[in-house]
Amino acid sequence: MPGAVYRAGFRVYGRGMAMTALFAVLAVALAAVSAYAFASGTSAPHFLIGAAAAAVALWLASLARAAFRRRK
């Protein structure tokens, strides 16, 4: 029974901010992976991994931004 442990306000606000922070941290980490992949070489695997990581990082950043804007 998680409702008995946490206050009602924490349940709504805390989970939303935690998800926003998670999406933001994952987006930054994938952006770093993308930058490292592009900087480490010019072969096809480097480009493929860099482009895929950049695409997922942009998607996660848009999710974090949308979740943050809903919380305001």
PDB file of N, CA, C and O in Angstrom:
ATOM      1  N   MET A   1       0.823  -1.180   0.000  1.00  0.00           N
ATOM      2  CA  MET A   1       0.000   0.000   0.000  1.00  0.00           C
ATOM      3  C   MET A   1       0.873   1.252   0.000  1.00  0.00           C
ATOM      4  O   MET A   1       1.103   1.838   1.057  1.00  0.00           O
ATOM      5  N   PRO A   2       1.365   1.671  -1.171  1.00  0.00           N
ATOM      6  CA  PRO A   2       2.211   2.850  -1.224  1.00  0.00           C
ATOM      7  C   PRO A   2       1.496   4.122  -0.796  1.00  0.00           C
ATOM      8  O   PRO A   2       2.152   5.060  -0.343  1.00  0.00           O
ATOM      9  N   GLY A   3       0.192   4.187  -0.920  1.00  0.00           N
ATOM     10  CA  GLY A   3      -0.534   5.387  -0.540  1.00  0.00           C
ATOM     11  C   GLY A   3      -0.440   5.689   0.944  1.00  0.00           C
ATOM     12  O   GLY A   3      -0.508   6.849   1.351  1.00  0.00           O
ATOM     13  N   ALA A   4      -0.283   4.649   1.753  1.00  0.00           N
ATOM     14  CA  ALA A   4      -0.199   4.856   3.193  1.00  0.00           C
ATOM     15  C   ALA A   4       1.178   5.374   3.610  1.00  0.00           C
ATOM     16  O   ALA A   4       1.310   5.990   4.668  1.00  0.00           O
ATOM     17  N   VAL A   5       2.191   5.135   2.801  1.00  0.00           N
ATOM     18  CA  VAL A   5       3.551   5.531   3.156  1.00  0.00           C
ATOM     19  C   VAL A   5       3.839   6.972   2.760  1.00  0.00           C
ATOM     20  O   VAL A   5       4.448   7.716   3.529  1.00  0.00           O
ATOM     21  N   TYR A   6       3.405   7.374   1.566  1.00  0.00           N
ATOM     22  CA  TYR A   6       3.714   8.704   1.043  1.00  0.00           C
ATOM     23  C   TYR A   6       2.504   9.621   1.135  1.00  0.00           C
ATOM     24  O   TYR A   6       1.360   9.170   1.079  1.00  0.00           O
ATOM     25  N   ARG A   7       2.774  10.906   1.276  1.00  0.00           N
ATOM     26  CA  ARG A   7       1.697  11.888   1.243  1.00  0.00           C
ATOM     27  C   ARG A   7       1.081  11.916  -0.150  1.00  0.00           C
ATOM     28  O   ARG A   7       1.729  11.542  -1.127  1.00  0.00           O
ATOM     29  N   ALA A   8      -0.145  12.350  -0.239  1.00  0.00           N
ATOM     30  CA  ALA A   8      -0.845  12.393  -1.527  1.00  0.00           C
ATOM     31  C   ALA A   8      -0.171  13.362  -2.491  1.00  0.00           C
ATOM     32  O   ALA A   8      -0.114  13.084  -3.688  1.00  0.00           O
ATOM     33  N   GLY A   9       0.342  14.493  -2.005  1.00  0.00           N
ATOM     34  CA  GLY A   9       1.006  15.456  -2.875  1.00  0.00           C
ATOM     35  C   GLY A   9       2.289  14.922  -3.465  1.00  0.00           C
ATOM     36  O   GLY A   9       2.614  15.217  -4.615  1.00  0.00           O
ATOM     37  N   PHE A  10       3.029  14.134  -2.689  1.00  0.00           N
ATOM     38  CA  PHE A  10       4.273  13.566  -3.191  1.00  0.00           C
ATOM     39  C   PHE A  10       4.001  12.574  -4.300  1.00  0.00           C
ATOM     40  O   PHE A  10       4.763  12.476  -5.263  1.00  0.00           O
ATOM     41  N   ARG A  11       2.923  11.848  -4.161  1.00  0.00           N
ATOM     42  CA  ARG A  11       2.617  10.808  -5.130  1.00  0.00           C
ATOM     43  C   ARG A  11       2.419  11.403  -6.518  1.00  0.00           C
ATOM     44  O   ARG A  11       2.864  10.819  -7.506  1.00  0.00           O
ATOM     45  N   VAL A  12       1.767  12.542  -6.609  1.00  0.00           N
ATOM     46  CA  VAL A  12       1.505  13.151  -7.912  1.00  0.00           C
ATOM     47  C   VAL A  12       2.706  13.953  -8.392  1.00  0.00           C
ATOM     48  O   VAL A  12       3.164  13.766  -9.520  1.00  0.00           O
ATOM     49  N   TYR A  13       3.222  14.842  -7.552  1.00  0.00           N
ATOM     50  CA  TYR A  13       4.283  15.742  -7.980  1.00  0.00           C
ATOM     51  C   TYR A  13       5.631  15.045  -8.055  1.00  0.00           C
ATOM     52  O   TYR A  13       6.377  15.273  -9.008  1.00  0.00           O
ATOM     53  N   GLY A  14       5.969  14.207  -7.091  1.00  0.00           N
ATOM     54  CA  GLY A  14       7.276  13.569  -7.038  1.00  0.00           C
ATOM     55  C   GLY A  14       7.519  12.616  -8.181  1.00  0.00           C
ATOM     56  O   GLY A  14       8.616  12.580  -8.738  1.00  0.00           O
ATOM     57  N   ARG A  15       6.515  11.844  -8.536  1.00  0.00           N
ATOM     58  CA  ARG A  15       6.687  10.881  -9.618  1.00  0.00           C
ATOM     59  C   ARG A  15       6.875  11.592 -10.949  1.00  0.00           C
ATOM     60  O   ARG A  15       7.692  11.175 -11.769  1.00  0.00           O
ATOM     61  N   GLY A  16       6.120  12.667 -11.165  1.00  0.00           N
ATOM     62  CA  GLY A  16       6.243  13.409 -12.423  1.00  0.00           C
ATOM     63  C   GLY A  16       7.603  14.066 -12.560  1.00  0.00           C
ATOM     64  O   GLY A  16       8.199  14.036 -13.637  1.00  0.00           O
ATOM     65  N   MET A  17       8.096  14.653 -11.494  1.00  0.00           N
ATOM     66  CA  MET A  17       9.411  15.286 -11.559  1.00  0.00           C
ATOM     67  C   MET A  17      10.518  14.245 -11.672  1.00  0.00           C
ATOM     68  O   MET A  17      11.540  14.486 -12.314  1.00  0.00           O
ATOM     69  N   ALA A  18      10.317  13.099 -11.054  1.00  0.00           N
ATOM     70  CA  ALA A  18      11.317  12.036 -11.162  1.00  0.00           C
ATOM     71  C   ALA A  18      11.394  11.524 -12.600  1.00  0.00           C
ATOM     72  O   ALA A  18      12.486  11.269 -13.108  1.00  0.00           O
ATOM     73  N   MET A  19      10.266  11.377 -13.242  1.00  0.00           N
ATOM     74  CA  MET A  19      10.273  10.937 -14.642  1.00  0.00           C
ATOM     75  C   MET A  19      10.895  12.002 -15.549  1.00  0.00           C
ATOM     76  O   MET A  19      11.621  11.675 -16.487  1.00  0.00           O
ATOM     77  N   THR A  20      10.612  13.258 -15.270  1.00  0.00           N
ATOM     78  CA  THR A  20      11.215  14.343 -16.041  1.00  0.00           C
ATOM     79  C   THR A  20      12.732  14.330 -15.895  1.00  0.00           C
ATOM     80  O   THR A  20      13.463  14.466 -16.876  1.00  0.00           O
ATOM     81  N   ALA A  21      13.194  14.166 -14.665  1.00  0.00           N
ATOM     82  CA  ALA A  21      14.643  14.117 -14.427  1.00  0.00           C
ATOM     83  C   ALA A  21      15.265  12.897 -15.089  1.00  0.00           C
ATOM     84  O   ALA A  21      16.356  12.988 -15.651  1.00  0.00           O
ATOM     85  N   LEU A  22      14.588  11.760 -15.030  1.00  0.00           N
ATOM     86  CA  LEU A  22      15.093  10.547 -15.673  1.00  0.00           C
ATOM     87  C   LEU A  22      15.231  10.737 -17.172  1.00  0.00           C
ATOM     88  O   LEU A  22      16.265  10.396 -17.747  1.00  0.00           O
ATOM     89  N   PHE A  23      14.197  11.281 -17.817  1.00  0.00           N
ATOM     90  CA  PHE A  23      14.261  11.518 -19.259  1.00  0.00           C
ATOM     91  C   PHE A  23      15.367  12.500 -19.609  1.00  0.00           C
ATOM     92  O   PHE A  23      16.055  12.321 -20.614  1.00  0.00           O
ATOM     93  N   ALA A  24      15.548  13.525 -18.801  1.00  0.00           N
ATOM     94  CA  ALA A  24      16.587  14.519 -19.070  1.00  0.00           C
ATOM     95  C   ALA A  24      17.982  13.915 -18.937  1.00  0.00           C
ATOM     96  O   ALA A  24      18.851  14.166 -19.771  1.00  0.00           O
ATOM     97  N   VAL A  25      18.196  13.119 -17.885  1.00  0.00           N
ATOM     98  CA  VAL A  25      19.514  12.492 -17.682  1.00  0.00           C
ATOM     99  C   VAL A  25      19.810  11.500 -18.804  1.00  0.00           C
ATOM    100  O   VAL A  25      20.930  11.455 -19.312  1.00  0.00           O
ATOM    101  N   LEU A  26      18.822  10.714 -19.188  1.00  0.00           N
ATOM    102  CA  LEU A  26      19.036   9.765 -20.292  1.00  0.00           C
ATOM    103  C   LEU A  26      19.301  10.492 -21.608  1.00  0.00           C
ATOM    104  O   LEU A  26      20.120  10.039 -22.409  1.00  0.00           O
ATOM    105  N   ALA A  27      18.625  11.602 -21.838  1.00  0.00           N
ATOM    106  CA  ALA A  27      18.863  12.377 -23.064  1.00  0.00           C
ATOM    107  C   ALA A  27      20.281  12.925 -23.100  1.00  0.00           C
ATOM    108  O   ALA A  27      20.933  12.890 -24.143  1.00  0.00           O
ATOM    109  N   VAL A  28      20.760  13.430 -21.977  1.00  0.00           N
ATOM    110  CA  VAL A  28      22.128  13.966 -21.920  1.00  0.00           C
ATOM    111  C   VAL A  28      23.140  12.841 -22.118  1.00  0.00           C
ATOM    112  O   VAL A  28      24.134  13.018 -22.823  1.00  0.00           O
ATOM    113  N   ALA A  29      22.895  11.690 -21.505  1.00  0.00           N
ATOM    114  CA  ALA A  29      23.817  10.562 -21.652  1.00  0.00           C
ATOM    115  C   ALA A  29      23.867  10.085 -23.104  1.00  0.00           C
ATOM    116  O   ALA A  29      24.949   9.808 -23.623  1.00  0.00           O
ATOM    117  N   LEU A  30      22.730   9.987 -23.753  1.00  0.00           N
ATOM    118  CA  LEU A  30      22.727   9.556 -25.151  1.00  0.00           C
ATOM    119  C   LEU A  30      23.320  10.615 -26.074  1.00  0.00           C
ATOM    120  O   LEU A  30      23.917  10.280 -27.097  1.00  0.00           O
ATOM    121  N   ALA A  31      23.164  11.872 -25.728  1.00  0.00           N
ATOM    122  CA  ALA A  31      23.810  12.922 -26.524  1.00  0.00           C
ATOM    123  C   ALA A  31      25.330  12.807 -26.408  1.00  0.00           C
ATOM    124  O   ALA A  31      26.047  13.037 -27.381  1.00  0.00           O
ATOM    125  N   ALA A  32      25.820  12.452 -25.224  1.00  0.00           N
ATOM    126  CA  ALA A  32      27.259  12.250 -25.051  1.00  0.00           C
ATOM    127  C   ALA A  32      27.740  11.045 -25.845  1.00  0.00           C
ATOM    128  O   ALA A  32      28.812  11.088 -26.448  1.00  0.00           O
ATOM    129  N   VAL A  33      26.965   9.978 -25.852  1.00  0.00           N
ATOM    130  CA  VAL A  33      27.315   8.795 -26.657  1.00  0.00           C
ATOM    131  C   VAL A  33      27.358   9.166 -28.131  1.00  0.00           C
ATOM    132  O   VAL A  33      28.264   8.751 -28.854  1.00  0.00           O
ATOM    133  N   SER A  34      26.387   9.942 -28.573  1.00  0.00           N
ATOM    134  CA  SER A  34      26.345  10.364 -29.968  1.00  0.00           C
ATOM    135  C   SER A  34      27.561  11.218 -30.326  1.00  0.00           C
ATOM    136  O   SER A  34      28.181  11.015 -31.370  1.00  0.00           O
ATOM    137  N   ALA A  35      27.895  12.161 -29.469  1.00  0.00           N
ATOM    138  CA  ALA A  35      29.057  13.016 -29.734  1.00  0.00           C
ATOM    139  C   ALA A  35      30.340  12.204 -29.769  1.00  0.00           C
ATOM    140  O   ALA A  35      31.204  12.436 -30.615  1.00  0.00           O
ATOM    141  N   TYR A  36      30.468  11.254 -28.854  1.00  0.00           N
ATOM    142  CA  TYR A  36      31.664  10.406 -28.834  1.00  0.00           C
ATOM    143  C   TYR A  36      31.737   9.541 -30.090  1.00  0.00           C
ATOM    144  O   TYR A  36      32.818   9.357 -30.651  1.00  0.00           O
ATOM    145  N   ALA A  37      30.606   9.013 -30.533  1.00  0.00           N
ATOM    146  CA  ALA A  37      30.603   8.169 -31.730  1.00  0.00           C
ATOM    147  C   ALA A  37      30.987   8.978 -32.966  1.00  0.00           C
ATOM    148  O   ALA A  37      31.750   8.501 -33.807  1.00  0.00           O
ATOM    149  N   PHE A  38      30.463  10.197 -33.082  1.00  0.00           N
ATOM    150  CA  PHE A  38      30.814  11.023 -34.234  1.00  0.00           C
ATOM    151  C   PHE A  38      32.274  11.474 -34.181  1.00  0.00           C
ATOM    152  O   PHE A  38      32.919  11.606 -35.222  1.00  0.00           O
ATOM    153  N   ALA A  39      32.793  11.709 -32.987  1.00  0.00           N
ATOM    154  CA  ALA A  39      34.165  12.198 -32.861  1.00  0.00           C
ATOM    155  C   ALA A  39      35.200  11.095 -33.005  1.00  0.00           C
ATOM    156  O   ALA A  39      36.357  11.375 -33.318  1.00  0.00           O
ATOM    157  N   SER A  40      34.809   9.850 -32.784  1.00  0.00           N
ATOM    158  CA  SER A  40      35.797   8.771 -32.759  1.00  0.00           C
ATOM    159  C   SER A  40      36.128   8.198 -34.130  1.00  0.00           C
ATOM    160  O   SER A  40      37.118   7.481 -34.271  1.00  0.00           O
ATOM    161  N   GLY A  41      35.338   8.491 -35.117  1.00  0.00           N
ATOM    162  CA  GLY A  41      35.679   7.962 -36.434  1.00  0.00           C
ATOM    163  C   GLY A  41      34.664   8.362 -37.478  1.00  0.00           C
ATOM    164  O   GLY A  41      33.621   8.941 -37.175  1.00  0.00           O
ATOM    165  N   THR A  42      34.996   8.035 -38.731  1.00  0.00           N
ATOM    166  CA  THR A  42      34.109   8.401 -39.831  1.00  0.00           C
ATOM    167  C   THR A  42      33.567   7.180 -40.557  1.00  0.00           C
ATOM    168  O   THR A  42      32.994   7.309 -41.638  1.00  0.00           O
ATOM    169  N   SER A  43      33.737   6.009 -39.985  1.00  0.00           N
ATOM    170  CA  SER A  43      33.246   4.808 -40.667  1.00  0.00           C
ATOM    171  C   SER A  43      31.737   4.670 -40.472  1.00  0.00           C
ATOM    172  O   SER A  43      31.127   5.392 -39.683  1.00  0.00           O
ATOM    173  N   ALA A  44      31.161   3.742 -41.198  1.00  0.00           N
ATOM    174  CA  ALA A  44      29.711   3.543 -41.162  1.00  0.00           C
ATOM    175  C   ALA A  44      29.182   3.188 -39.768  1.00  0.00           C
ATOM    176  O   ALA A  44      28.158   3.739 -39.363  1.00  0.00           O
ATOM    177  N   PRO A  45      29.838   2.286 -39.013  1.00  0.00           N
ATOM    178  CA  PRO A  45      29.303   1.985 -37.671  1.00  0.00           C
ATOM    179  C   PRO A  45      29.287   3.192 -36.737  1.00  0.00           C
ATOM    180  O   PRO A  45      28.357   3.357 -35.948  1.00  0.00           O
ATOM    181  N   HIS A  46      30.324   4.041 -36.829  1.00  0.00           N
ATOM    182  CA  HIS A  46      30.343   5.242 -35.993  1.00  0.00           C
ATOM    183  C   HIS A  46      29.193   6.175 -36.359  1.00  0.00           C
ATOM    184  O   HIS A  46      28.525   6.730 -35.485  1.00  0.00           O
ATOM    185  N   PHE A  47      28.973   6.339 -37.652  1.00  0.00           N
ATOM    186  CA  PHE A  47      27.895   7.202 -38.095  1.00  0.00           C
ATOM    187  C   PHE A  47      26.535   6.634 -37.707  1.00  0.00           C
ATOM    188  O   PHE A  47      25.652   7.381 -37.286  1.00  0.00           O
ATOM    189  N   LEU A  48      26.357   5.333 -37.841  1.00  0.00           N
ATOM    190  CA  LEU A  48      25.084   4.689 -37.515  1.00  0.00           C
ATOM    191  C   LEU A  48      24.771   4.813 -36.020  1.00  0.00           C
ATOM    192  O   LEU A  48      23.653   5.168 -35.646  1.00  0.00           O
ATOM    193  N   ILE A  49      25.738   4.525 -35.184  1.00  0.00           N
ATOM    194  CA  ILE A  49      25.525   4.612 -33.737  1.00  0.00           C
ATOM    195  C   ILE A  49      25.321   6.068 -33.323  1.00  0.00           C
ATOM    196  O   ILE A  49      24.465   6.360 -32.489  1.00  0.00           O
ATOM    197  N   GLY A  50      26.093   6.971 -33.893  1.00  0.00           N
ATOM    198  CA  GLY A  50      25.937   8.386 -33.573  1.00  0.00           C
ATOM    199  C   GLY A  50      24.574   8.930 -33.960  1.00  0.00           C
ATOM    200  O   GLY A  50      23.954   9.673 -33.200  1.00  0.00           O
ATOM    201  N   ALA A  51      24.108   8.556 -35.150  1.00  0.00           N
ATOM    202  CA  ALA A  51      22.799   9.032 -35.605  1.00  0.00           C
ATOM    203  C   ALA A  51      21.670   8.430 -34.779  1.00  0.00           C
ATOM    204  O   ALA A  51      20.717   9.127 -34.431  1.00  0.00           O
ATOM    205  N   ALA A  52      21.769   7.153 -34.465  1.00  0.00           N
ATOM    206  CA  ALA A  52      20.722   6.507 -33.660  1.00  0.00           C
ATOM    207  C   ALA A  52      20.684   7.088 -32.246  1.00  0.00           C
ATOM    208  O   ALA A  52      19.605   7.352 -31.716  1.00  0.00           O
ATOM    209  N   ALA A  53      21.835   7.287 -31.643  1.00  0.00           N
ATOM    210  CA  ALA A  53      21.879   7.859 -30.291  1.00  0.00           C
ATOM    211  C   ALA A  53      21.365   9.296 -30.301  1.00  0.00           C
ATOM    212  O   ALA A  53      20.685   9.713 -29.363  1.00  0.00           O
ATOM    213  N   ALA A  54      21.678  10.047 -31.334  1.00  0.00           N
ATOM    214  CA  ALA A  54      21.188  11.426 -31.428  1.00  0.00           C
ATOM    215  C   ALA A  54      19.666  11.454 -31.579  1.00  0.00           C
ATOM    216  O   ALA A  54      18.994  12.292 -30.978  1.00  0.00           O
ATOM    217  N   ALA A  55      19.129  10.539 -32.383  1.00  0.00           N
ATOM    218  CA  ALA A  55      17.677  10.493 -32.569  1.00  0.00           C
ATOM    219  C   ALA A  55      16.958  10.145 -31.270  1.00  0.00           C
ATOM    220  O   ALA A  55      15.956  10.773 -30.929  1.00  0.00           O
ATOM    221  N   VAL A  56      17.457   9.157 -30.549  1.00  0.00           N
ATOM    222  CA  VAL A  56      16.830   8.771 -29.286  1.00  0.00           C
ATOM    223  C   VAL A  56      17.009   9.874 -28.242  1.00  0.00           C
ATOM    224  O   VAL A  56      16.111  10.114 -27.436  1.00  0.00           O
ATOM    225  N   ALA A  57      18.157  10.542 -28.253  1.00  0.00           N
ATOM    226  CA  ALA A  57      18.388  11.646 -27.314  1.00  0.00           C
ATOM    227  C   ALA A  57      17.414  12.790 -27.579  1.00  0.00           C
ATOM    228  O   ALA A  57      16.877  13.365 -26.633  1.00  0.00           O
ATOM    229  N   LEU A  58      17.180  13.124 -28.821  1.00  0.00           N
ATOM    230  CA  LEU A  58      16.214  14.174 -29.147  1.00  0.00           C
ATOM    231  C   LEU A  58      14.808  13.779 -28.734  1.00  0.00           C
ATOM    232  O   LEU A  58      14.052  14.610 -28.230  1.00  0.00           O
ATOM    233  N   TRP A  59      14.451  12.523 -28.942  1.00  0.00           N
ATOM    234  CA  TRP A  59      13.128  12.041 -28.543  1.00  0.00           C
ATOM    235  C   TRP A  59      12.954  12.119 -27.029  1.00  0.00           C
ATOM    236  O   TRP A  59      11.920  12.580 -26.546  1.00  0.00           O
ATOM    237  N   LEU A  60      13.957  11.670 -26.281  1.00  0.00           N
ATOM    238  CA  LEU A  60      13.873  11.722 -24.825  1.00  0.00           C
ATOM    239  C   LEU A  60      13.862  13.166 -24.321  1.00  0.00           C
ATOM    240  O   LEU A  60      13.179  13.480 -23.346  1.00  0.00           O
ATOM    241  N   ALA A  61      14.608  14.033 -24.977  1.00  0.00           N
ATOM    242  CA  ALA A  61      14.595  15.446 -24.579  1.00  0.00           C
ATOM    243  C   ALA A  61      13.223  16.067 -24.815  1.00  0.00           C
ATOM    244  O   ALA A  61      12.774  16.895 -24.023  1.00  0.00           O
ATOM    245  N   SER A  62      12.560  15.677 -25.889  1.00  0.00           N
ATOM    246  CA  SER A  62      11.213  16.198 -26.130  1.00  0.00           C
ATOM    247  C   SER A  62      10.226  15.656 -25.100  1.00  0.00           C
ATOM    248  O   SER A  62       9.311  16.372 -24.692  1.00  0.00           O
ATOM    249  N   LEU A  63      10.394  14.411 -24.676  1.00  0.00           N
ATOM    250  CA  LEU A  63       9.545  13.863 -23.616  1.00  0.00           C
ATOM    251  C   LEU A  63       9.778  14.585 -22.298  1.00  0.00           C
ATOM    252  O   LEU A  63       8.826  14.887 -21.580  1.00  0.00           O
ATOM    253  N   ALA A  64      11.036  14.865 -21.974  1.00  0.00           N
ATOM    254  CA  ALA A  64      11.356  15.573 -20.737  1.00  0.00           C
ATOM    255  C   ALA A  64      10.785  16.987 -20.764  1.00  0.00           C
ATOM    256  O   ALA A  64      10.252  17.466 -19.762  1.00  0.00           O
ATOM    257  N   ARG A  65      10.896  17.645 -21.896  1.00  0.00           N
ATOM    258  CA  ARG A  65      10.368  19.003 -22.014  1.00  0.00           C
ATOM    259  C   ARG A  65       8.849  19.015 -21.873  1.00  0.00           C
ATOM    260  O   ARG A  65       8.293  19.884 -21.201  1.00  0.00           O
ATOM    261  N   ALA A  66       8.180  18.059 -22.502  1.00  0.00           N
ATOM    262  CA  ALA A  66       6.718  17.997 -22.399  1.00  0.00           C
ATOM    263  C   ALA A  66       6.282  17.686 -20.973  1.00  0.00           C
ATOM    264  O   ALA A  66       5.311  18.261 -20.481  1.00  0.00           O
ATOM    265  N   ALA A  67       6.995  16.776 -20.306  1.00  0.00           N
ATOM    266  CA  ALA A  67       6.649  16.439 -18.919  1.00  0.00           C
ATOM    267  C   ALA A  67       6.907  17.625 -18.002  1.00  0.00           C
ATOM    268  O   ALA A  67       6.143  17.853 -17.065  1.00  0.00           O
ATOM    269  N   PHE A  68       7.964  18.381 -18.251  1.00  0.00           N
ATOM    270  CA  PHE A  68       8.262  19.543 -17.421  1.00  0.00           C
ATOM    271  C   PHE A  68       7.226  20.643 -17.632  1.00  0.00           C
ATOM    272  O   PHE A  68       6.815  21.302 -16.676  1.00  0.00           O
ATOM    273  N   ARG A  69       6.811  20.840 -18.857  1.00  0.00           N
ATOM    274  CA  ARG A  69       5.829  21.894 -19.146  1.00  0.00           C
ATOM    275  C   ARG A  69       4.471  21.556 -18.548  1.00  0.00           C
ATOM    276  O   ARG A  69       3.730  22.459 -18.161  1.00  0.00           O
ATOM    277  N   ARG A  70       4.130  20.266 -18.464  1.00  0.00           N
ATOM    278  CA  ARG A  70       2.866  19.871 -17.842  1.00  0.00           C
ATOM    279  C   ARG A  70       2.890  20.112 -16.336  1.00  0.00           C
ATOM    280  O   ARG A  70       1.845  20.354 -15.733  1.00  0.00           O
ATOM    281  N   ARG A  71       4.071  20.049 -15.724  1.00  0.00           N
ATOM    282  CA  ARG A  71       4.196  20.184 -14.275  1.00  0.00           C
ATOM    283  C   ARG A  71       4.099  21.633 -13.810  1.00  0.00           C
ATOM    284  O   ARG A  71       3.778  21.882 -12.648  1.00  0.00           O
ATOM    285  N   LYS A  72       4.366  22.584 -14.684  1.00  0.00           N
ATOM    286  CA  LYS A  72       4.376  24.001 -14.281  1.00  0.00           C
ATOM    287  C   LYS A  72       3.018  24.502 -13.926  1.00  0.00           C
ATOM    288  O   LYS A  72       2.866  25.670 -13.568  1.00  0.00           O
TER     289      LYS A  72
END
